[in-house]
């Protein structure tokens, strides 16, 4: 579903992605871990070309990423993205936020988009907030709206870029619960996160990055119990000791 081959990316002198090679099969949940500045978010953002790459190739569902235009917009419609900040439209209700893209991009009728939006809000546990505005919701509720909004496009892939890092601790689990249910339903997901419990519980695979490179690519149990690289051992030692 996602293929990255020999991907390179620089920000000026900084080499943020170095020879990235990843294949993500349909239905797999890939967790991307690593210290700050390791290139995790950049990797996530290159998959729908929010960040252009310097060289290499990225394909989604067998189609190479277009550089611009309608073809790129079409591909982005198939790739749902949930950011650290919720990016909801403040002047629109929760229901309107979820309906917007399907009516504008997928050309759904308002009736169909509304029915679908209400079903998705029910699925993420906030159907009773449909007529409220984002400012009236907690951070955890807003992030669940952002997930519903991404799902409203019926995407082939979901990308999550540290979706819980801006949330108060008590709100984290309500978002992770929604993500876990998506994983169990077979959604292809790539998740950049610091939530180790979620990584171990919901991931099929862990990719550990450091200094722009993929250092380890293995199953969660192997990574957490027997990391092979000193870099991963050091990272886990710091993270799991608290």
N, C-alpha and C positions, 0 to 999 in steps of 0.2 A: 504493500500500500504506500509506503514511503521508501524511497531509494536515494541515498546520498553517496556520490562517488567522487573521491579525491577533491573534496570541497576545501577551498582556501578562502580566508577572509582577513583583511587587514583594516585596522583603523589607524591611518598614518603609519607610524613605525611599529605599532602594536600588532602582533600576529595573533589574532583572536581565535581563528579556527585553522588547524593545521592537519591537512590530509585526513579529513573526516570521511569515513566509509561506514555507512549504516544501511541495513535492510530491515524494514519493519513489516512483517507479514500482516495480513488482514486479521483483525481481532486481537492483536497483541497489545499489551499495556507495557510501555517502556518508560522507566523512571530514569531521569537524568539527574545525577547527583554530582557534587563537587564544591570546592571552596568558592568564595566570592571572586569574581574576575576570571573564572576558569573557562568562560565561553558558553556556558549553558544556555542563557537567555538568547544570546546571538544565534546559537544553533537552532533554537526553537523558532526564532523570527525569520530565519532564512527559508524555512519550509513553505511559507506562503509569500515569500519575497518582500516582507516588511524590511528586511535587510538584503540588498543584493550581494551576490558573492563575487569574488575576484576570478575564480576559476573552478573547474569541476562541473558536476551535473547533479541536479536534484529533480526527481520525478515523483509525482503523486498519482497512484492508480495507473501507472504505466505511461503517464503523459509528462513530458519534460516541462519544467516551469517556463511559461512564456515570460518575456522581459517586460511587457507592458500591454496596455490596450484591453479590448474586450475579452481576449483569451485569458489574460491574467485575472480579470474580474470574475470570469466564469470559474476559474480554478479556485479562487479565494472563496467563492460561494460553497465549494465542496469541502473546505477546510475550516472548521470552527475554531475560534481562538478565544481563550479566556485569559485576561491579563491580571497583573497584580492589582492595578487600580480598576475599578468596575467599568468606567467609561460608559455609564448610562446617560441617556439624554434627560437632563434635569427637568425640562419643561414638558416632558411626556409622562403619562402614567406608566406603571409597570406593564400593564397589558399592551399599551401602545408601543412601548420599547420592544416587546417581543414580537409584535405584529409587523413592525416597520420593514425589516429586510425581506420577509417572504412576499409582502405586497409589492415592494419596489423592485426587487431583484428577481424573485421567482414568479412574479406576476400572479400570485394567488388572489382570489377574490377576498374581500374583507371578511365575509362570513366564514370562509374556509380558514383564513389566517387567524381569526378570533377563536374559532373552535380549537384549532391546533394550539394556539397560545395558552388558552385556559387549561387544556390537557397537560401541557408541559409545566405550567405553573403548579398544577396539582402534583405532578410527578416530583418536582423539587420542593414541595411542601409549603408553598406560599400562595395558593389560589385565593385565599381570603384577603390578600393584599393587592389584588389586581388593579383596583381603582386608586391606589395611593401613588404618590410621587416618590422618586428615589430618596429624597432628603428625609422622608418620613419612615424609612426603613433602617434597620441596623446594617452594619457592614456585612455580616454573614448573610442576611436576607438579600442585600444588593448583589452579592457575588452569586447567589443561587439564581437570581434574575438573569445575571450575565450568562450563566450556564444554559438556562432555558432559552435565552435569546440566540445563543450559538446553535443549540439543538433545533431551533425552529427552521433552520435552513436545511435540515436533514443531511448533515455533513457526512462525508465518508471517513473523515479523520477529525479528532479533537486534539488541539494543542493547548496545554495549560502552562503558563509562564508564572511560576510561583504564586498560585492563586490564593494562598492563605497567608502570605507573609505580611499583608497590610491589615490583618484582622486581629481583634482582641482574642486572647487564648480561648475563651469560652465559646467563641463563634467558629473556631477552626473545625471542630468535629462535624458541625452541621453541613459544612461544605464538603468535607472529606467523605461523609456518608453518601452524598449525592454522587460524588465521583466514583466511589466504590461500587455503587449500584450500576453505574454506567459500565464499569469494567466487567462486572459479572454478566451484563447483557451482551457483551461481545463487541463493544465499541473499540475501534482502533484508537489508541491514545498515546501521546507522548507528553510526559508530565515532568516539568522542571520543578523540583520541590526540595524543601529541607525537612519534610515530615517523614522521619525514618520509619515510624510505625506503619504509615500508609504504604511506603515503598515496599516494606516487607510483606504486608498483608495483601495488597491489590496488584502489585507489579508481577508481570511474567518475567521481566528482565530488567537488570540495572546496568546503565552505562555510567561509568565514573569518569569525569573529566578533570584535568588539571592543566593549566597553562595552555589552553587551546587544543589539547590533544585528548583522544580517548585512551585512557590508561587501562581500564578494565571494562569488559562487556560480558556479563555472566548472569546467572539466575540469582534472585535476591538472597536465598539461603546461603549459597556459596559466598556471595559478596560479604554478607554480614558476619558469617562465621569463619571464613577462610580467605580473606582478601590476599591477593598474591603480590601486590606492589607495596613498597614502603610508603608511597604517597597515600594510598587508600588506608593502610593501617594507621598512619598518622591522623588522617581525617576522621576515621571512625573512633580512634582513641579520644580525640577532642570532643566529638559530638556525643558519643554514648557514655562518657564518664560523668555527665551531669544528670 
